[in-house]
């Protein structure tokens, strides 16, 4: 663990005591006024309320510590203490979590939240300890939609040959290949420049990201297909977690819960108001009907068979069965 310790010298009645505040470097990809920023603020405030100034949280928004894969690797080797991140590169660390990236698996936000908060989600979090990480909680981004510069997407044919950026996520990559697009996996810090330069036509992200990252400045069309739910995760360095006493662990768990509540609150608001905001900012938005979504699902039949053999039909069915 390479955490830095700031020593505060306090003079008390002629004696000198040393109080150590541990710096806690928390990196995330988006701005402070995003759902990640809301989660980070709630995390920091709760930790301070519970443990005083034992930990000095230093926030690094806007990919200030690098892309999500780099940050998670930094947490593994102990140069970074914590992150709030998407599921983009998670299956490189815990392959089984890729099941949550399967398109059209979750019906709605409450289905996803109940699954992640329930036994299936909690068992998945526990697997991160074997990957040199400690997963505190599942946060949230919302359902992902497609934006692009070519035109509205309502059928798989509209995706034909579309150069769409995906996360560095094999499950998403397979789905967009099956749908006839030309997917390009790319780390988030490269996405906006690539859209500006026309190196890619589109990308896909939830309203929380599209609104907070002002993707309307680089994309004309937004198609509300909700092809996949996008969880977020709060990860800590394992040596940091293992070095905490029980009271501190309880405080970190509480801070994690507060971060999740803040992220979900942000997502609820942006799901209700985000489309109107983006229309006001000039985006052309089309709804994708249930029948139109079915056409995407039908085209994913072979990819689905692969997902079932990779993650187990039983697990996928048990996720679908969550109320
Ligand atoms: O698209 C992504 O890579 C992620 O959704 C993002 C925007 C980095 C948030 O985690």
Boltz pocket constraint, residues with backbone or C-beta under 6 A from the ligand:
constraints:
  - pocket:
      binder: B
      contacts: [[A, 29], [A, 30], [A, 68], [A, 84], [A, 85], [A, 86], [A, 88], [A, 141], [A, 167], [A, 186], [A, 187], [A, 188], [A, 204], [A, 205], [A, 209], [A, 230]]
      max_distance: 6.0
